[in-house]
Amino acid sequence: MIVEPGPLLAAISSPDDLKKLSPEQLVQVSAELREFIIDTVSIYGGHFGASLGVVELSVALHYVFNTPYDQLVWDVGHQAYGHKILTGRRDRFPTNRRYGGMSGFPKRSESEYDAFGVGHSSTSIGAALGMAVASDYKKEFDRQHIAVIGDGAMTAGMSFEALNHAGDIRNNMIVVLNDNCMSIDPNVGALKEYLTDITTSRTYNKVRDELWNVLGKLSKFGPNPQQIARKVEAAMKATLLKQSNLFEALNFRYFGPVDGHDVQHLVAVLNDLKRIPGPKLLHCVTVKGKGYALAEKDQTLWHAPGLFDKITGEIFTKVPDKPQPPKYQDVFGHTLLELAEANPKIMGVTPAMPSGSSLNIMMAAMPDRAFDVGIAEQHAVTFSAGLATQGLVPFCNIYSSFMQRGYDQVVHDVALQNLHVVMCLDRAGFAGADGPTHHGAYDLAYMRCIPNMVVSAPMNEQELRNLMYTAQLPENAGPFSIRYPRGEGVMPAWRTPLQRVAIGTGRVVREGEEGGVAILSIGHIGNYAVRATEALGVEGLDVGHYDMRFCKPLDEELLLAIARRYRAIVTVEDGCLQGGFGSAVLEFLSEQGVSLPTRRLGIPDRVVEHGTQDQLYKECGFDAEGIAQAVREMSAKVAEVGRLVG
């Protein structure tokens, strides 16, 4: 289905076309752009509310600034759909987040207008500052650098580190703070309250506006009345807001708050700001989901709703004809509450993803024992470590790719002190349409090299429950990581009795023919190995299959038994091949002096783009057919060696 843009938007292939319009026409362009995003996402899917909230801002930025020479850096990327449409990608927009199509996030290799690749939050200010310093070094003093960051992303330490640096060296840059009180879930923390104080202080806003209007017109104050106004305003902020302005304390000129949906006023303000030297912050107040009533009302649901009817607002969901397995995240959420009800020491921690991780289940039932710490993965880990020093058992739930941002804290604050922190890594393996910034490719490798760390992965919901139960037991009082994928499991009847799992033990899924080939899998991808063994069985190949469950410690006894029984093995993991599960198996066998032909299947040493999980498994050769083909090849090799020896 083709989505037709409005007449003004249809004529825009680049920001140069946008600049041909009058300021009055920008209102219509914004309306057409918003409608085009609604129409396209309703049919093809994607993120939704965030980009609707910055339609006017996207138009104003490209209208005022000379992009791509002026460098525009978007934070996270959920909000960049309008930017992409205005920069020559309108016709490709229906391929957004689809296999082989346009990325859902800004990406340098996709367009010269994407100044910096993003996906994780809070990188925009640091990146824009680096660009600003580089431009000064190259004497490109006419070049502008603009970072657009959401108030949720501002809660991360990286943002404040960059603000602190920028205020010190005072390079020419603009930070646009998109303040909508939301990331995916509602924002939390003192910063949110501070921004709310600014935006809701009617006295401050009224006095500030009158001050600038009056002093700006009076010549008796000399040639610089606005300079006097700034000094008076600073004193007024401290008095009326009961605190000095945070951003000005960091040497940023603060402007706002302004209406982020008044495109003509935004154009006027941005034109003024680009003529003011030094670091500046423009505080824009916006509404996530602006222009679509249902998205404004339930901003979490409409962050990325899937396909929907734009007229009725019905979100299309498949109605199964039989019971379906739950999402792994929901099994985690319900099981954690079940464990917490039995163990008063258990606490829950997540960095701004309570609904994405399903920690919101425990937060609703036990608000004093479950914490959303904001977009702050480093803090989430160290906060959990602090809880653990006092005898509590925190379950720290962080997406696998986001845990990379807290890696030093895992090593320094948890593992070196051997603290009882359970790290539950959601979205492990291929994350699907979110692509390479969100793929959880590396956690098996980066966790297994850390001392004291237990590294595990369940093959199904029952194993997830049992690993969670095992991890919180007093006898396992050390760092413990459990990884599981995005999406559904395989067990509709998943509420199984909780059972202890012996640390470092695997299990036999299928015992194959002696002298043949064995598959060793870890995690959910083992279900694809089951399909492979079933297909191979039809062909007459009796293949063994072992769910190893632990990458560290390995089940050494089971591995030696496998080495004695089979003549070749195939390892399968939804993680990077370098240093991962297959590497661990080969290292152990080598140390034991065992030489066994081995084929490792997993994520290759390259960037894998976005697509459905099944599409990416197939691309990388470890879907069910890829596993089966690897076994066939290893079986043929074993047979050939046997023939030559015979």
N, C-alpha and C positions, 0 to 999 in steps of 0.2 A: 504494500500500500504506500502510495506516494503522499507525503505531507507537503502541501503547497504553502510557501511563505507569503506573507502579506506583500503589497506592492512596493513599499519602501525597502523592506528587508530583502526582497528578491533582487534588488538592484545593488546590494552590498556584497562585494566579493573580497573587500579588504577595508581596513580603516580609512584609506584614502577616499573610498566611496562614501563612507559615513561622514567624513569632514565636508562633503559637498552640500550637506543638508543644513538648513537653518536651525538655530537653537529651538525654535518652536516645533519643528518636525521631530525632534528627539523624543517627545512624549509619545508620538505615534509609533516611532521605531521601537521604543521600549515595549509598548503594548503588543506589537507584532512579534517581537523577539520572545516575550513571555508566552504568547499563544503558541508559537512554533515549538518551544521547549515542552509545553504541556502536551500538545498533539503528538510529538515524536516519542516522548517517554511513555505516554499512555499506550502506545502501540508496540514499541520496541523494548521498553524497560530501561532501567538505569537509575542513578541517583536523581532526586527530584527537588525537594524543598530548598536545599542550599543554593542552587543556581537561580531559582525563582526569586530568592531574597536579594540577589545582587544584580538583577537585570539593569536597573538604572545606573548603578555604579559601573558596570561593565561598559555600557554605552558611553558614559561620561569620561571614563578613563581613556578609551580609544579615540574619543572625539577631541580631547584636550592634548594628549601626549602624542609624540611622534614615534609610535611603536612601529617596528621592533628596535629602532635605534635607541629610543627611550625604553628602558628595560622594566617590564612589568612581571613581577613574581607573585604567583598565586599560592597561598598556603593550602595544604591538603589536596585541593583539586576538585572536591565535590562541587565547589562553587564556580567552576570555570567553564560550564557549558556555553553560556552566553559569549564568553571570550572566544571560544573555539568557533562558534557560528559566525562571529563578526570578522574572523581572521582567515576566511577562505575555506572553511571546512563545513559549510552549511549542507552541501549536497551529500557529504560523507557521514553526516551526523547520525542517520539511522543505523550505521554500522557500529556505533559507539558500544564498547565493551563486548562486542561479538567476536568470535574466533576469526582472526585475519583482518579485523576491522580497526576502527579508530580507538585509541586508548581512552579510558574514562578519566584520565588525569593529564595535566600538562606534561609534555614529553619533548625534550630537545630534538630528538631525531625525527619528530613528526612535523614540526613547524618552527620556522625562525621566530615566530611570535611567542613560543613557549621558551622563555628565557631560562627557566630552571625546571628540571624534572621533579615532580613531587608525588606524594602519596601518603607519607607519614606527616604528622602535623609539626608546626612550630619552626620550620626551616626558613621561612621567607625572609625574615629580618636579617638573619646572618648572611644568607646568600646575597640579598640586595646590598648589604654593606660591603661584602667582598667585591661586588661589581662596581660599587661607587668608588672604593679605594683604587681599583684597577683603572677606572676611567680617569681619576685624578692623576695617577701615575703616567698615563698615556696622554695627559693634557687635553682630554676630551671634556672640557669644563661645561659644555652646553648640554651634556647628556643627563637625563633624569633617571632616577632609580626609585621604583615604587613597589612596596611590599604590601600585599593585601592579606590581612590575617584576621581570622575570626576570634571572638572573645574566648571561645573554648580553647583554641590553640594558644592563646596568650597565657594560659595557666601552666604551660610547660617551662621548665627551667631554661631551655635553650633560648626562648624568647627574651627572657630577662638578661641573660648573658649577652645577647646581641644588642639589646637596648643599652645596657651598661657600656659596652664597647663603643657603640655608635655615638653616645652622648659624650664620650671622652675625646674621640678624634674629630667629631663635628663635621663629618662629610655631608655632602648635599644628598639627602634622601628623604622620601616621604613614606611613612607608615600609615596605611589606611586600616583602622580598626573597625571591622564589621561586627557590630555589637547587636546580636539577636538573642542573647541569653541561652544559646543552644550550641551543642556540637552535634552528636546524634541524640544523646539524652540531654535533659536540662543541665546546664552548667552548675557547678558547685564551687564553694570556697569564698574566701574573703574578697578576691578580686571581683567576682561577680557582684558582691554587695557594694563594693566601691564604685563600680561602673553604674550600678543602679542608683546610688546616691547622686552621682553627677547628672544622670539623665532625668531623674525625678525631682530634682531640686528646682521648683518653680521660681523661688526667690532668686537663686543664683542665675538662672537663665534669663529671667526678666531684667534683673539689674545689669547683667553683662551686656545684653542687647542695647539697653538704653544708654549705658556708658559709652559703647563704641559709636553709637549714633550721634550722641551729643559731642563728645570730645573730638570725633572725627571731623566735625563741622566748624569747630571754634578755632579761629586763627590766633586768638590772644594767647593761646598756650604755646605759641612759637611754631617753628617749622615741623616739629615732630609730635603732634598731638597723639598719634597712635602709640608712640613709645610711652607716653604718660599713661595712656589707657591700659597698656599691658601691665605696668607696675601696679596701678590701682586694682586691676583685675586679679593679679596674683594675690594681693592682700585680701581681696574679697573672697577668693576661693578658700583661703585658709580659714576665714571667719565663718562664712556661710556653710561651707562643707565640713567644717570642724576638722579639717586636715589639709595639708598642702597637697598640691597636685602631684601625684606619683610620677607622671611622665615628665613634668617640668623639673622635678627633682633630679631626673636623669639627663637633664640638659636638652630635652626635646621641647620644641615649641608646640604647645597643645592648642588645637582648634576644634571646637565643637561643644556639645554634641550637635550634629546636623541631621536632618531628615534624609536618610539614605534612599528614599523613593521619590525625591524631588529632583529629577534629572537636570533641569535647568539651573537650579541653585547649586547642585553639585558641580556643574560645568563652571559656574562663576567662581566658586570657592577653589576648585583645582587650578584654575587659571591664575588666581592670586597666589596660591601656594607655590607654584613652580617658579615664581619670581623671588621667593624668599629663600635666602641661603641657609645652609645648615640643616640639621635633622628636625623633621616636623612630624607630628602625629595628628591625623584627622580622624575624629571619633564620629562614625556614622551609625545611626540607630536604624536597624532594619527589622523586617519580619520574615523569618524563615517560612517559605511556602507562599510568599506574597502573591496575591492574584488568583489563588485557588483556595477557596474557603475551607475545604476539608483539610488541606495541608497546613493552613494557618492554625486550625483548631487542634489537630493532633500531629504535632511536628515530628515526634519520634516515629510514628507509624509511617508517615509520608516522607521519611528521609530517603528511602529506596523501596517503594511499595510493590514493585513488579508491574505487570501489565494491569491496566484498569480502564474502565469506561469513564471518559472525561465528563460526560453529561451527568451520569448518576453517581459517579464516585465509587462504583462497585469494583473492588479489587478482585481480579480473576484468580481463582484458586481451583486446582484440580480436585474433583470429588472422587476419592478412591472407592472402588467397589469392595474392598476388604480392609481390615485394620492395617495401618501403616506404621513403620518404625518411627520413633521420635528423632529429633535432632540431638546430636551428641551434647550440645550446649545445654539443652533442657534436661537431659539425664544428669549432667553435672549439677545444674541448679537444684533439682529436686533431691538428688542424693546428698548434696552438701547440707541442705536443711535437715534431712533425715539424720545425718551424722551429728549435726550441731545440736539437735534435740537430745541426743544420747550423750554427747560429750560437751560439757560446758566450756571447755578450753578452746574450742574451734571458733575461729574468726574468719570473715571473708573480706577480701581486698580486691579492688579492680581500678584501673586507671581510665575512668570515663566511659566504660563499656558495660554498664549494669544490664541493659537489655540484650546487647550483643553476646554477652557471656552467660546470661540468665542468672547472674548473681542477684538480680532484682527480686527473685523469689525469696531469698533469705533476707534481703533488705526490707521487704514488706513485713515479714514475720518477726524479724529480730533486728530492728533498726539500730540498736546499740551494739550489734556485733558484726555488722557488715558495712564496709566503707567504700565510697566512690571518692578517690583522691584527686580527680581531675586528670587531664592529659599529662601525666607525670610518671612515666614508667620507672625511672630511677628511684623516685621517692616511694613508689608503691613497693618496690623490693626492700628498700632500707627500712621503711615503716613496718613492713612485715617482719624484718629481722629484729627490730626493736620490740615488737610484740612477743616474738619468740624468746627473747632474753628473759622475759617475765613468766615463762612457763606456759604461754598460750601456743596454740597450733594454728597459725594463719594459713589459709588457702589463698594464695596469690594468683588470681586468674588474669593472664595477659595473653593476647594473641601472639603466636610464635614469632611473627615478623616484628612485632612491637617489643618483644622481650630482648631483641638485639639492642635496643636502646638502653636497657638496664643491665647489660652484661657485666660491667665492672662491679656493679652492686651485688650481682649473683656471686661473683668470685670473692670480692673483698669483704662484703658485709654478711653474706650467708655461709658460703662454703668454707672459708678460712676459719670461721668461728664454729663451724659444724652445728649450725642452728636448725631447729625443726621447722622449716618453711616448706610447704607443699606448693610447688609451682605447676599450675594447670595451664598448659599451652594450647589454647583453642586455635582453630584455623591452621593446624599443622599440615604441612604438605602443600599441594596446589590449592590456592584460595579461589580459583575460578576466574570470574570476570574482572575482579579487582586487579589481576595481573601481577607482574613481577615485584611491585612495591609491597604487595601483601602476601605473596607466596611464603609459606613457612618452610623454606627449603633447608635451613641450616641447623635447626635446634638439636637434632641427634648428634651432629658432629660437634657443635660448640658446647653442649652439655656434657658429653661423655669424657671430655678431656679435663674436667674440673674435679679435683680431689673431693672425696666424701659424698659425691653426688650419685644418687640412684636415678637411672634414666629408663623410663618405661613407656609403653604404648599399648593400649588395649585394641584387640581385634573386633570387639563388639561392645554393646552396652553393658552386658553382664560383667565383662572384664574391667570396664571403666569403673563400675560401682565397686568391684572387689579391690581394684588398685587404690581407689580413694579411701576405702575402709582400711586397707593395709597401711597406707601412708600416714594415717593419723594415730596409729597404735603407739604406745609409749616405747616399745622396744625398737621402733624405727625412727627414733628421735634425731634425725639428721636431714639434710637437704634431699628433696625427693621431687623429681619432675615427671609429669604425666602428660603426654601429648595426644591430641585427638583432632580429627579433621573437621572442616566445615561441612554442615549438612547432615543428612539422615544416616542412622545406623542400619542395622539389619534385623532387629528383634522387636516386633510389635509388642510382645509380652516381655517387657524389659525389667519389670519390678521383681527382680530375683532376690533371694536371700543373700545378705552380705556375708562374704567368706574371706578369710585371710589367705593371701597368696604368699608363698615362700619367696623371699627376695632372690632374684637371679635364677628363676626356674621357668623353663618353657613347657610346652605341652604338645603332645602328638595329636595332630588333626587327622592324619592319614598315614598309615605305615605302608610304604611301597615295597616293590619287589627288591629283594636283596641283589646287590650288584648293579642296581639301576641309578636313577637320578632322584635327588631329594630337593624340594623347595624349602628354603628357610625364609620366613617372612616376619615382619614386625609391624604391628598396628593394623589399622583398618584395611590396608591394601591386601592383607591376607585373604579377604573375602574374594578378591579377584583371582588369587591363587587357587582357591577352592573351585571356582568356575573352570580354571585352566585344567586342574587335575581331573575334573569330571569330563571335560571334552577329550582329554588325552586318554582317559579310560575307555571311551567309546572307540578310540583308535587302537586299543590294545596295549597302551603304555600304562603300566602300574607305577605311578609316581608317588613318592613319599612327600608329606607336607607337615612342617613343624612351625607352630606359632611360638616364636621365641620370647615375646612379651617384654624382655629386658635387653636393652643395648648395653647397659652397664649395671651391675655385673652380668656377664654372659653366663648362660647355663653351660659350664665347661663340661660337666659330666655328659649332658645330652649331646653336645657337639662331638665329643670323642666317640660316643656310641654311633652317631650318624656317620662319622668318618670311617668307622669299622664296617658299617652295613652297606654304604653306597659307594659308587665309584666316581660320582660327580655331584656337585651341588649348584643350585641357582639361588642367589639371595635377592630378595625383593623388598624395597623400602620406598616410601613416598617422601624422600629426602635426598639431599645431595650425596653423590657417590664418593666425593672426596672426604675421607674421614668419618663416614657414616657407619651404619650397621654392617654393611658388607665388608668394609675395611676392618671393622672390629673382629669379624669372623676370621678373615684372612690373617690378621695379626696373631690371633690366638693359635690357629692351626700351624702357622710358621714357627711360633715359639715352641710348639709341641713336636716339631720335626715332621709334621704331617703334610704331604704334598697331594693335594686333591684338586683336580680340574674344577675351576669355579667360574661362574658367570654372574656378574653383579648387575642388577637392574635397579634403576633409580633416576633421580634428576641429574642430567648431565651437567658438565662444567661450562654452562653458557646461560645467558638470560633467556628464560622461557616466557613468552608473552601471554596474553590473556586468552581465555576460552573456557568452556565448561571443563569440569574436572575430567570427565571421560575423554573429551577431545585431547586434553593435555597428556593424560595417561597413554593414550594411543600414540600421540606424537613422539613421546619419549620411550615408547616400547615396553611399558609395563602395565598395559591393560590386560584383560584375560587372554586375548589372542597373542599379545606380545610375550607374555609369560610362557604360554604354551609353545610358541615358536622357539623360544630360548631353550626350553626343555627338549624339544625335538632335536635341535642342533647339538645339544650336549649328549643326548642319547646316541645320536649318530656318531659322535666323536668317540664315545665310550665303546660302541660296537666296532668301530674301525680299529681302535687300539687293541681290543680283544682279538680281532681277526689277525692283526699283525703279530701279536704275541703268540697266538695259537699256531 
